[in-house]
Amino acid sequence: MMDAEAEMAAIQSKKMNWVKTQSTYQSMQAWRAKRKAAQEEFEARMTAVTNAFNAAFSNRIQGIGELAAQQALARIGAEAQARIDASTKSIDVTA
């Protein structure tokens, strides 16, 4: 049993250095590329959010304009009906 333990202790893992590590310059370039990509993604998302807010605000303004136009039309219609009613009261329809 001691021989097996001695053999296991004698077995060591060796590094083959097959994977080449990046130089500091390459590491900085990779970091800058990732940072640039993150910045571009952020800007794209902020543009989308800004466009969504602008569309919502525009739709709100348009909706308010439509409501104001409907109220003005209803008021004008009511005034016209009141004038028609006032004019027809003076007409004698009994004949």
Phi and psi restraints in degrees (range 20) as a CNS / XPLOR table:
assign (resid 1 and name C) (resid 2 and name N)
       (resid 2 and name CA) (resid 2 and name C) 1.0 -65.4 20.0 2
assign (resid 2 and name N) (resid 2 and name CA)
       (resid 2 and name C) (resid 3 and name N) 1.0 -30.7 20.0 2
assign (resid 2 and name C) (resid 3 and name N)
       (resid 3 and name CA) (resid 3 and name C) 1.0 -67.3 20.0 2
assign (resid 3 and name N) (resid 3 and name CA)
       (resid 3 and name C) (resid 4 and name N) 1.0 -39.6 20.0 2
assign (resid 3 and name C) (resid 4 and name N)
       (resid 4 and name CA) (resid 4 and name C) 1.0 -65.4 20.0 2
assign (resid 4 and name N) (resid 4 and name CA)
       (resid 4 and name C) (resid 5 and name N) 1.0 -40.5 20.0 2
assign (resid 4 and name C) (resid 5 and name N)
       (resid 5 and name CA) (resid 5 and name C) 1.0 -67.8 20.0 2
assign (resid 5 and name N) (resid 5 and name CA)
       (resid 5 and name C) (resid 6 and name N) 1.0 -36.9 20.0 2
assign (resid 5 and name C) (resid 6 and name N)
       (resid 6 and name CA) (resid 6 and name C) 1.0 -67.1 20.0 2
assign (resid 6 and name N) (resid 6 and name CA)
       (resid 6 and name C) (resid 7 and name N) 1.0 -38.7 20.0 2
assign (resid 6 and name C) (resid 7 and name N)
       (resid 7 and name CA) (resid 7 and name C) 1.0 -65.9 20.0 2
assign (resid 7 and name N) (resid 7 and name CA)
       (resid 7 and name C) (resid 8 and name N) 1.0 -41.1 20.0 2
assign (resid 7 and name C) (resid 8 and name N)
       (resid 8 and name CA) (resid 8 and name C) 1.0 -64.1 20.0 2
assign (resid 8 and name N) (resid 8 and name CA)
       (resid 8 and name C) (resid 9 and name N) 1.0 -38.0 20.0 2
assign (resid 8 and name C) (resid 9 and name N)
       (resid 9 and name CA) (resid 9 and name C) 1.0 -68.9 20.0 2
assign (resid 9 and name N) (resid 9 and name CA)
       (resid 9 and name C) (resid 10 and name N) 1.0 -30.8 20.0 2
assign (resid 9 and name C) (resid 10 and name N)
       (resid 10 and name CA) (resid 10 and name C) 1.0 -76.0 20.0 2
assign (resid 10 and name N) (resid 10 and name CA)
       (resid 10 and name C) (resid 11 and name N) 1.0 -23.2 20.0 2
assign (resid 10 and name C) (resid 11 and name N)
       (resid 11 and name CA) (resid 11 and name C) 1.0 -78.7 20.0 2
assign (resid 11 and name N) (resid 11 and name CA)
       (resid 11 and name C) (resid 12 and name N) 1.0 123.9 20.0 2
assign (resid 11 and name C) (resid 12 and name N)
       (resid 12 and name CA) (resid 12 and name C) 1.0 -126.0 20.0 2
assign (resid 12 and name N) (resid 12 and name CA)
       (resid 12 and name C) (resid 13 and name N) 1.0 150.1 20.0 2
assign (resid 12 and name C) (resid 13 and name N)
       (resid 13 and name CA) (resid 13 and name C) 1.0 -86.9 20.0 2
assign (resid 13 and name N) (resid 13 and name CA)
       (resid 13 and name C) (resid 14 and name N) 1.0 139.9 20.0 2
assign (resid 13 and name C) (resid 14 and name N)
       (resid 14 and name CA) (resid 14 and name C) 1.0 -111.7 20.0 2
assign (resid 14 and name N) (resid 14 and name CA)
       (resid 14 and name C) (resid 15 and name N) 1.0 141.8 20.0 2
assign (resid 14 and name C) (resid 15 and name N)
       (resid 15 and name CA) (resid 15 and name C) 1.0 -87.6 20.0 2
assign (resid 15 and name N) (resid 15 and name CA)
       (resid 15 and name C) (resid 16 and name N) 1.0 133.4 20.0 2
assign (resid 15 and name C) (resid 16 and name N)
       (resid 16 and name CA) (resid 16 and name C) 1.0 -96.3 20.0 2
assign (resid 16 and name N) (resid 16 and name CA)
       (resid 16 and name C) (resid 17 and name N) 1.0 -12.7 20.0 2
assign (resid 16 and name C) (resid 17 and name N)
       (resid 17 and name CA) (resid 17 and name C) 1.0 54.6 20.0 2
assign (resid 17 and name N) (resid 17 and name CA)
       (resid 17 and name C) (resid 18 and name N) 1.0 43.0 20.0 2
assign (resid 17 and name C) (resid 18 and name N)
       (resid 18 and name CA) (resid 18 and name C) 1.0 -77.9 20.0 2
assign (resid 18 and name N) (resid 18 and name CA)
       (resid 18 and name C) (resid 19 and name N) 1.0 -31.2 20.0 2
assign (resid 18 and name C) (resid 19 and name N)
       (resid 19 and name CA) (resid 19 and name C) 1.0 -91.1 20.0 2
assign (resid 19 and name N) (resid 19 and name CA)
       (resid 19 and name C) (resid 20 and name N) 1.0 118.5 20.0 2
assign (resid 19 and name C) (resid 20 and name N)
       (resid 20 and name CA) (resid 20 and name C) 1.0 -83.4 20.0 2
assign (resid 20 and name N) (resid 20 and name CA)
       (resid 20 and name C) (resid 21 and name N) 1.0 130.6 20.0 2
assign (resid 20 and name C) (resid 21 and name N)
       (resid 21 and name CA) (resid 21 and name C) 1.0 -79.6 20.0 2
assign (resid 21 and name N) (resid 21 and name CA)
       (resid 21 and name C) (resid 22 and name N) 1.0 154.3 20.0 2
assign (resid 21 and name C) (resid 22 and name N)
       (resid 22 and name CA) (resid 22 and name C) 1.0 -74.5 20.0 2
assign (resid 22 and name N) (resid 22 and name CA)
       (resid 22 and name C) (resid 23 and name N) 1.0 148.4 20.0 2
assign (resid 22 and name C) (resid 23 and name N)
       (resid 23 and name CA) (resid 23 and name C) 1.0 -76.2 20.0 2
assign (resid 23 and name N) (resid 23 and name CA)
       (resid 23 and name C) (resid 24 and name N) 1.0 168.6 20.0 2
assign (resid 23 and name C) (resid 24 and name N)
       (resid 24 and name CA) (resid 24 and name C) 1.0 -61.9 20.0 2
assign (resid 24 and name N) (resid 24 and name CA)
       (resid 24 and name C) (resid 25 and name N) 1.0 -40.7 20.0 2
assign (resid 24 and name C) (resid 25 and name N)
       (resid 25 and name CA) (resid 25 and name C) 1.0 -62.4 20.0 2
assign (resid 25 and name N) (resid 25 and name CA)
       (resid 25 and name C) (resid 26 and name N) 1.0 -45.0 20.0 2
assign (resid 25 and name C) (resid 26 and name N)
       (resid 26 and name CA) (resid 26 and name C) 1.0 -64.1 20.0 2
assign (resid 26 and name N) (resid 26 and name CA)
       (resid 26 and name C) (resid 27 and name N) 1.0 -38.3 20.0 2
assign (resid 26 and name C) (resid 27 and name N)
       (resid 27 and name CA) (resid 27 and name C) 1.0 -63.5 20.0 2
assign (resid 27 and name N) (resid 27 and name CA)
       (resid 27 and name C) (resid 28 and name N) 1.0 -42.3 20.0 2
assign (resid 27 and name C) (resid 28 and name N)
       (resid 28 and name CA) (resid 28 and name C) 1.0 -66.5 20.0 2
assign (resid 28 and name N) (resid 28 and name CA)
       (resid 28 and name C) (resid 29 and name N) 1.0 -39.2 20.0 2
assign (resid 28 and name C) (resid 29 and name N)
       (resid 29 and name CA) (resid 29 and name C) 1.0 -63.0 20.0 2
assign (resid 29 and name N) (resid 29 and name CA)
       (resid 29 and name C) (resid 30 and name N) 1.0 -43.1 20.0 2
assign (resid 29 and name C) (resid 30 and name N)
       (resid 30 and name CA) (resid 30 and name C) 1.0 -64.0 20.0 2
assign (resid 30 and name N) (resid 30 and name CA)
       (resid 30 and name C) (resid 31 and name N) 1.0 -41.7 20.0 2
assign (resid 30 and name C) (resid 31 and name N)
       (resid 31 and name CA) (resid 31 and name C) 1.0 -63.1 20.0 2
assign (resid 31 and name N) (resid 31 and name CA)
       (resid 31 and name C) (resid 32 and name N) 1.0 -43.3 20.0 2
assign (resid 31 and name C) (resid 32 and name N)
       (resid 32 and name CA) (resid 32 and name C) 1.0 -63.8 20.0 2
assign (resid 32 and name N) (resid 32 and name CA)
       (resid 32 and name C) (resid 33 and name N) 1.0 -40.5 20.0 2
assign (resid 32 and name C) (resid 33 and name N)
       (resid 33 and name CA) (resid 33 and name C) 1.0 -64.0 20.0 2
assign (resid 33 and name N) (resid 33 and name CA)
       (resid 33 and name C) (resid 34 and name N) 1.0 -42.8 20.0 2
assign (resid 33 and name C) (resid 34 and name N)
       (resid 34 and name CA) (resid 34 and name C) 1.0 -64.5 20.0 2
assign (resid 34 and name N) (resid 34 and name CA)
       (resid 34 and name C) (resid 35 and name N) 1.0 -40.9 20.0 2
assign (resid 34 and name C) (resid 35 and name N)
       (resid 35 and name CA) (resid 35 and name C) 1.0 -65.7 20.0 2
assign (resid 35 and name N) (resid 35 and name CA)
       (resid 35 and name C) (resid 36 and name N) 1.0 -40.7 20.0 2
assign (resid 35 and name C) (resid 36 and name N)
       (resid 36 and name CA) (resid 36 and name C) 1.0 -63.7 20.0 2
assign (resid 36 and name N) (resid 36 and name CA)
       (resid 36 and name C) (resid 37 and name N) 1.0 -43.3 20.0 2
assign (resid 36 and name C) (resid 37 and name N)
       (resid 37 and name CA) (resid 37 and name C) 1.0 -62.7 20.0 2
assign (resid 37 and name N) (resid 37 and name CA)
       (resid 37 and name C) (resid 38 and name N) 1.0 -41.4 20.0 2
assign (resid 37 and name C) (resid 38 and name N)
       (resid 38 and name CA) (resid 38 and name C) 1.0 -65.4 20.0 2
assign (resid 38 and name N) (resid 38 and name CA)
       (resid 38 and name C) (resid 39 and name N) 1.0 -40.0 20.0 2
assign (resid 38 and name C) (resid 39 and name N)
       (resid 39 and name CA) (resid 39 and name C) 1.0 -64.6 20.0 2
assign (resid 39 and name N) (resid 39 and name CA)
       (resid 39 and name C) (resid 40 and name N) 1.0 -43.1 20.0 2
assign (resid 39 and name C) (resid 40 and name N)
       (resid 40 and name CA) (resid 40 and name C) 1.0 -64.1 20.0 2
assign (resid 40 and name N) (resid 40 and name CA)
       (resid 40 and name C) (resid 41 and name N) 1.0 -39.4 20.0 2
assign (resid 40 and name C) (resid 41 and name N)
       (resid 41 and name CA) (resid 41 and name C) 1.0 -65.2 20.0 2
assign (resid 41 and name N) (resid 41 and name CA)
       (resid 41 and name C) (resid 42 and name N) 1.0 -42.5 20.0 2
assign (resid 41 and name C) (resid 42 and name N)
       (resid 42 and name CA) (resid 42 and name C) 1.0 -60.9 20.0 2
assign (resid 42 and name N) (resid 42 and name CA)
       (resid 42 and name C) (resid 43 and name N) 1.0 -46.1 20.0 2
assign (resid 42 and name C) (resid 43 and name N)
       (resid 43 and name CA) (resid 43 and name C) 1.0 -63.4 20.0 2
assign (resid 43 and name N) (resid 43 and name CA)
       (resid 43 and name C) (resid 44 and name N) 1.0 -39.1 20.0 2
assign (resid 43 and name C) (resid 44 and name N)
       (resid 44 and name CA) (resid 44 and name C) 1.0 -64.6 20.0 2
assign (resid 44 and name N) (resid 44 and name CA)
       (resid 44 and name C) (resid 45 and name N) 1.0 -42.1 20.0 2
assign (resid 44 and name C) (resid 45 and name N)
       (resid 45 and name CA) (resid 45 and name C) 1.0 -66.4 20.0 2
assign (resid 45 and name N) (resid 45 and name CA)
       (resid 45 and name C) (resid 46 and name N) 1.0 -40.1 20.0 2
assign (resid 45 and name C) (resid 46 and name N)
       (resid 46 and name CA) (resid 46 and name C) 1.0 -67.0 20.0 2
assign (resid 46 and name N) (resid 46 and name CA)
       (resid 46 and name C) (resid 47 and name N) 1.0 -36.2 20.0 2
assign (resid 46 and name C) (resid 47 and name N)
       (resid 47 and name CA) (resid 47 and name C) 1.0 -64.0 20.0 2
assign (resid 47 and name N) (resid 47 and name CA)
       (resid 47 and name C) (resid 48 and name N) 1.0 -42.4 20.0 2
assign (resid 47 and name C) (resid 48 and name N)
       (resid 48 and name CA) (resid 48 and name C) 1.0 -63.6 20.0 2
assign (resid 48 and name N) (resid 48 and name CA)
       (resid 48 and name C) (resid 49 and name N) 1.0 -42.4 20.0 2
assign (resid 48 and name C) (resid 49 and name N)
       (resid 49 and name CA) (resid 49 and name C) 1.0 -64.9 20.0 2
assign (resid 49 and name N) (resid 49 and name CA)
       (resid 49 and name C) (resid 50 and name N) 1.0 -43.6 20.0 2
assign (resid 49 and name C) (resid 50 and name N)
       (resid 50 and name CA) (resid 50 and name C) 1.0 -61.2 20.0 2
assign (resid 50 and name N) (resid 50 and name CA)
       (resid 50 and name C) (resid 51 and name N) 1.0 -43.8 20.0 2
assign (resid 50 and name C) (resid 51 and name N)
       (resid 51 and name CA) (resid 51 and name C) 1.0 -62.5 20.0 2
assign (resid 51 and name N) (resid 51 and name CA)
       (resid 51 and name C) (resid 52 and name N) 1.0 -39.6 20.0 2
assign (resid 51 and name C) (resid 52 and name N)
       (resid 52 and name CA) (resid 52 and name C) 1.0 -65.0 20.0 2
assign (resid 52 and name N) (resid 52 and name CA)
       (resid 52 and name C) (resid 53 and name N) 1.0 -43.6 20.0 2
assign (resid 52 and name C) (resid 53 and name N)
       (resid 53 and name CA) (resid 53 and name C) 1.0 -64.6 20.0 2
assign (resid 53 and name N) (resid 53 and name CA)
       (resid 53 and name C) (resid 54 and name N) 1.0 -41.1 20.0 2
assign (resid 53 and name C) (resid 54 and name N)
       (resid 54 and name CA) (resid 54 and name C) 1.0 -62.4 20.0 2
assign (resid 54 and name N) (resid 54 and name CA)
       (resid 54 and name C) (resid 55 and name N) 1.0 -41.8 20.0 2
assign (resid 54 and name C) (resid 55 and name N)
       (resid 55 and name CA) (resid 55 and name C) 1.0 -64.9 20.0 2
assign (resid 55 and name N) (resid 55 and name CA)
       (resid 55 and name C) (resid 56 and name N) 1.0 -43.0 20.0 2
assign (resid 55 and name C) (resid 56 and name N)
       (resid 56 and name CA) (resid 56 and name C) 1.0 -63.4 20.0 2
assign (resid 56 and name N) (resid 56 and name CA)
       (resid 56 and name C) (resid 57 and name N) 1.0 -42.9 20.0 2
assign (resid 56 and name C) (resid 57 and name N)
       (resid 57 and name CA) (resid 57 and name C) 1.0 -65.2 20.0 2
assign (resid 57 and name N) (resid 57 and name CA)
       (resid 57 and name C) (resid 58 and name N) 1.0 -41.6 20.0 2
assign (resid 57 and name C) (resid 58 and name N)
       (resid 58 and name CA) (resid 58 and name C) 1.0 -63.8 20.0 2
assign (resid 58 and name N) (resid 58 and name CA)
       (resid 58 and name C) (resid 59 and name N) 1.0 -43.3 20.0 2
assign (resid 58 and name C) (resid 59 and name N)
       (resid 59 and name CA) (resid 59 and name C) 1.0 -63.1 20.0 2
assign (resid 59 and name N) (resid 59 and name CA)
       (resid 59 and name C) (resid 60 and name N) 1.0 -36.9 20.0 2
assign (resid 59 and name C) (resid 60 and name N)
       (resid 60 and name CA) (resid 60 and name C) 1.0 -65.9 20.0 2
assign (resid 60 and name N) (resid 60 and name CA)
       (resid 60 and name C) (resid 61 and name N) 1.0 -45.0 20.0 2
assign (resid 60 and name C) (resid 61 and name N)
       (resid 61 and name CA) (resid 61 and name C) 1.0 -62.7 20.0 2
assign (resid 61 and name N) (resid 61 and name CA)
       (resid 61 and name C) (resid 62 and name N) 1.0 -43.1 20.0 2
assign (resid 61 and name C) (resid 62 and name N)
       (resid 62 and name CA) (resid 62 and name C) 1.0 -62.3 20.0 2
assign (resid 62 and name N) (resid 62 and name CA)
       (resid 62 and name C) (resid 63 and name N) 1.0 -42.7 20.0 2
assign (resid 62 and name C) (resid 63 and name N)
       (resid 63 and name CA) (resid 63 and name C) 1.0 -63.4 20.0 2
assign (resid 63 and name N) (resid 63 and name CA)
       (resid 63 and name C) (resid 64 and name N) 1.0 -41.6 20.0 2
assign (resid 63 and name C) (resid 64 and name N)
       (resid 64 and name CA) (resid 64 and name C) 1.0 -64.2 20.0 2
assign (resid 64 and name N) (resid 64 and name CA)
       (resid 64 and name C) (resid 65 and name N) 1.0 -40.6 20.0 2
assign (resid 64 and name C) (resid 65 and name N)
       (resid 65 and name CA) (resid 65 and name C) 1.0 -62.2 20.0 2
assign (resid 65 and name N) (resid 65 and name CA)
       (resid 65 and name C) (resid 66 and name N) 1.0 -41.2 20.0 2
assign (resid 65 and name C) (resid 66 and name N)
       (resid 66 and name CA) (resid 66 and name C) 1.0 -65.2 20.0 2
assign (resid 66 and name N) (resid 66 and name CA)
       (resid 66 and name C) (resid 67 and name N) 1.0 -41.9 20.0 2
assign (resid 66 and name C) (resid 67 and name N)
       (resid 67 and name CA) (resid 67 and name C) 1.0 -63.1 20.0 2
assign (resid 67 and name N) (resid 67 and name CA)
       (resid 67 and name C) (resid 68 and name N) 1.0 -41.8 20.0 2
assign (resid 67 and name C) (resid 68 and name N)
       (resid 68 and name CA) (resid 68 and name C) 1.0 -64.2 20.0 2
assign (resid 68 and name N) (resid 68 and name CA)
       (resid 68 and name C) (resid 69 and name N) 1.0 -40.7 20.0 2
assign (resid 68 and name C) (resid 69 and name N)
       (resid 69 and name CA) (resid 69 and name C) 1.0 -65.1 20.0 2
assign (resid 69 and name N) (resid 69 and name CA)
       (resid 69 and name C) (resid 70 and name N) 1.0 -40.5 20.0 2
assign (resid 69 and name C) (resid 70 and name N)
       (resid 70 and name CA) (resid 70 and name C) 1.0 -64.4 20.0 2
assign (resid 70 and name N) (resid 70 and name CA)
       (resid 70 and name C) (resid 71 and name N) 1.0 -41.5 20.0 2
assign (resid 70 and name C) (resid 71 and name N)
       (resid 71 and name CA) (resid 71 and name C) 1.0 -65.4 20.0 2
assign (resid 71 and name N) (resid 71 and name CA)
       (resid 71 and name C) (resid 72 and name N) 1.0 -40.8 20.0 2
assign (resid 71 and name C) (resid 72 and name N)
       (resid 72 and name CA) (resid 72 and name C) 1.0 -64.6 20.0 2
assign (resid 72 and name N) (resid 72 and name CA)
       (resid 72 and name C) (resid 73 and name N) 1.0 -41.8 20.0 2
assign (resid 72 and name C) (resid 73 and name N)
       (resid 73 and name CA) (resid 73 and name C) 1.0 -63.6 20.0 2
assign (resid 73 and name N) (resid 73 and name CA)
       (resid 73 and name C) (resid 74 and name N) 1.0 -41.6 20.0 2
assign (resid 73 and name C) (resid 74 and name N)
       (resid 74 and name CA) (resid 74 and name C) 1.0 -64.3 20.0 2
assign (resid 74 and name N) (resid 74 and name CA)
       (resid 74 and name C) (resid 75 and name N) 1.0 -41.6 20.0 2
assign (resid 74 and name C) (resid 75 and name N)
       (resid 75 and name CA) (resid 75 and name C) 1.0 -64.8 20.0 2
assign (resid 75 and name N) (resid 75 and name CA)
       (resid 75 and name C) (resid 76 and name N) 1.0 -44.0 20.0 2
assign (resid 75 and name C) (resid 76 and name N)
       (resid 76 and name CA) (resid 76 and name C) 1.0 -64.3 20.0 2
assign (resid 76 and name N) (resid 76 and name CA)
       (resid 76 and name C) (resid 77 and name N) 1.0 -41.5 20.0 2
assign (resid 76 and name C) (resid 77 and name N)
       (resid 77 and name CA) (resid 77 and name C) 1.0 -61.8 20.0 2
assign (resid 77 and name N) (resid 77 and name CA)
       (resid 77 and name C) (resid 78 and name N) 1.0 -41.9 20.0 2
assign (resid 77 and name C) (resid 78 and name N)
       (resid 78 and name CA) (resid 78 and name C) 1.0 -66.0 20.0 2
assign (resid 78 and name N) (resid 78 and name CA)
       (resid 78 and name C) (resid 79 and name N) 1.0 -40.8 20.0 2
assign (resid 78 and name C) (resid 79 and name N)
       (resid 79 and name CA) (resid 79 and name C) 1.0 -64.8 20.0 2
assign (resid 79 and name N) (resid 79 and name CA)
       (resid 79 and name C) (resid 80 and name N) 1.0 -41.2 20.0 2
assign (resid 79 and name C) (resid 80 and name N)
       (resid 80 and name CA) (resid 80 and name C) 1.0 -64.4 20.0 2
assign (resid 80 and name N) (resid 80 and name CA)
       (resid 80 and name C) (resid 81 and name N) 1.0 -42.8 20.0 2
assign (resid 80 and name C) (resid 81 and name N)
       (resid 81 and name CA) (resid 81 and name C) 1.0 -63.6 20.0 2
assign (resid 81 and name N) (resid 81 and name CA)
       (resid 81 and name C) (resid 82 and name N) 1.0 -39.1 20.0 2
assign (resid 81 and name C) (resid 82 and name N)
       (resid 82 and name CA) (resid 82 and name C) 1.0 -63.9 20.0 2
assign (resid 82 and name N) (resid 82 and name CA)
       (resid 82 and name C) (resid 83 and name N) 1.0 -39.9 20.0 2
assign (resid 82 and name C) (resid 83 and name N)
       (resid 83 and name CA) (resid 83 and name C) 1.0 -66.7 20.0 2
assign (resid 83 and name N) (resid 83 and name CA)
       (resid 83 and name C) (resid 84 and name N) 1.0 -40.2 20.0 2
assign (resid 83 and name C) (resid 84 and name N)
       (resid 84 and name CA) (resid 84 and name C) 1.0 -64.3 20.0 2
assign (resid 84 and name N) (resid 84 and name CA)
       (resid 84 and name C) (resid 85 and name N) 1.0 -44.2 20.0 2
assign (resid 84 and name C) (resid 85 and name N)
       (resid 85 and name CA) (resid 85 and name C) 1.0 -61.9 20.0 2
assign (resid 85 and name N) (resid 85 and name CA)
       (resid 85 and name C) (resid 86 and name N) 1.0 -40.9 20.0 2
assign (resid 85 and name C) (resid 86 and name N)
       (resid 86 and name CA) (resid 86 and name C) 1.0 -65.9 20.0 2
assign (resid 86 and name N) (resid 86 and name CA)
       (resid 86 and name C) (resid 87 and name N) 1.0 -37.5 20.0 2
assign (resid 86 and name C) (resid 87 and name N)
       (resid 87 and name CA) (resid 87 and name C) 1.0 -71.4 20.0 2
assign (resid 87 and name N) (resid 87 and name CA)
       (resid 87 and name C) (resid 88 and name N) 1.0 -38.4 20.0 2
assign (resid 87 and name C) (resid 88 and name N)
       (resid 88 and name CA) (resid 88 and name C) 1.0 -75.8 20.0 2
assign (resid 88 and name N) (resid 88 and name CA)
       (resid 88 and name C) (resid 89 and name N) 1.0 -20.1 20.0 2
assign (resid 88 and name C) (resid 89 and name N)
       (resid 89 and name CA) (resid 89 and name C) 1.0 -65.5 20.0 2
assign (resid 89 and name N) (resid 89 and name CA)
       (resid 89 and name C) (resid 90 and name N) 1.0 -33.7 20.0 2
assign (resid 89 and name C) (resid 90 and name N)
       (resid 90 and name CA) (resid 90 and name C) 1.0 -81.4 20.0 2
assign (resid 90 and name N) (resid 90 and name CA)
       (resid 90 and name C) (resid 91 and name N) 1.0 -11.3 20.0 2
assign (resid 90 and name C) (resid 91 and name N)
       (resid 91 and name CA) (resid 91 and name C) 1.0 -84.5 20.0 2
assign (resid 91 and name N) (resid 91 and name CA)
       (resid 91 and name C) (resid 92 and name N) 1.0 132.8 20.0 2
assign (resid 91 and name C) (resid 92 and name N)
       (resid 92 and name CA) (resid 92 and name C) 1.0 -89.3 20.0 2
assign (resid 92 and name N) (resid 92 and name CA)
       (resid 92 and name C) (resid 93 and name N) 1.0 112.1 20.0 2
assign (resid 92 and name C) (resid 93 and name N)
       (resid 93 and name CA) (resid 93 and name C) 1.0 -102.3 20.0 2
assign (resid 93 and name N) (resid 93 and name CA)
       (resid 93 and name C) (resid 94 and name N) 1.0 9.8 20.0 2
assign (resid 93 and name C) (resid 94 and name N)
       (resid 94 and name CA) (resid 94 and name C) 1.0 -78.7 20.0 2
assign (resid 94 and name N) (resid 94 and name CA)
       (resid 94 and name C) (resid 95 and name N) 1.0 -16.7 20.0 2
